[in-house]
Amino acid sequence: MITLIQDQILFKNNRPGNGWIKAFLRRNPQVRHRQSEAVSAASACVTEADIRKWFSEVGAYFKEKDLSEVLKNPSRVFNGDETGFQICPATGRVLAEKGTKNVYTIEKGTSKENVTVMFTFSASGEIYAPMIVYPYKRIPEKNYSVSTTTMGDCKE
């Protein structure tokens, strides 16, 4: 999109100014300013082939273990989706092709501190209480006895 002049573009501090960006956007109406959504480098590398391979492997496992009947009962089929809510989100505006629905920025290094929430639903329509994971570097000592004695005893 950018024409190089003798293999160089000369900008002040090696960055284009607002005037250049406005003129660039006028010349290229297919490009728009968009707010990017952060995605980890690991998630950005997942392909359709990876997903198809995963489903194939899970299907083979169910068949091998004679568990195919489980998939016929919607109350035994679950979907879980976890999402991280960043305490201090930092995404920026980027240039993207007009009409692009999803615009992502790959996070560099470690993510900001966040709270992770796991939502779970069954194919029969049941909605289960979310699991919330708070950031901790280590489990506080005062929680050791609580976590080991109550594991598996959760009741609604």
Residue pairs with C-beta under 8 A, 6 or more apart in sequence:
1 24
1 28
1 31
2 9
2 24
9 16
11 17
11 20
16 24
24 31
25 31
25 32
25 33
25 95
29 98
30 97
30 98
31 95
31 96
31 97
31 98
32 95
32 96
32 97
32 98
32 100
33 93
33 94
33 95
33 96
34 93
34 94
34 95
34 96
34 100
34 103
35 91
35 92
35 93
35 94
35 103
36 91
36 92
36 93
36 94
36 103
36 104
36 105
37 91
37 102
37 103
37 104
37 105
38 86
38 89
38 90
38 91
38 104
38 105
38 106
38 107
38 111
39 104
39 105
39 106
39 107
40 106
40 107
40 111
41 106
41 107
44 104
44 106
61 67
62 68
62 70
62 71
70 76
70 77
71 77
74 122
74 123
74 124
74 125
75 122
75 123
75 124
75 126
76 122
77 122
77 123
77 124
78 120
78 121
78 122
78 123
79 120
79 121
79 122
79 123
80 118
80 119
80 120
80 121
81 118
81 119
82 116
82 117
82 118
82 119
83 116
83 117
83 119
84 111
84 114
84 115
84 116
84 117
85 114
85 115
85 116
85 117
86 111
86 112
86 113
86 114
87 112
87 113
87 114
87 115
88 112
88 113
89 112
90 112
91 105
92 105
94 103
94 105
96 103
113 135
114 135
115 132
115 133
115 134
115 135
116 132
116 133
117 130
117 131
117 132
117 133
118 130
118 131
118 132
118 133
119 128
119 130
120 127
120 128
120 130
120 131
121 127
121 128
122 128
129 156
139 147
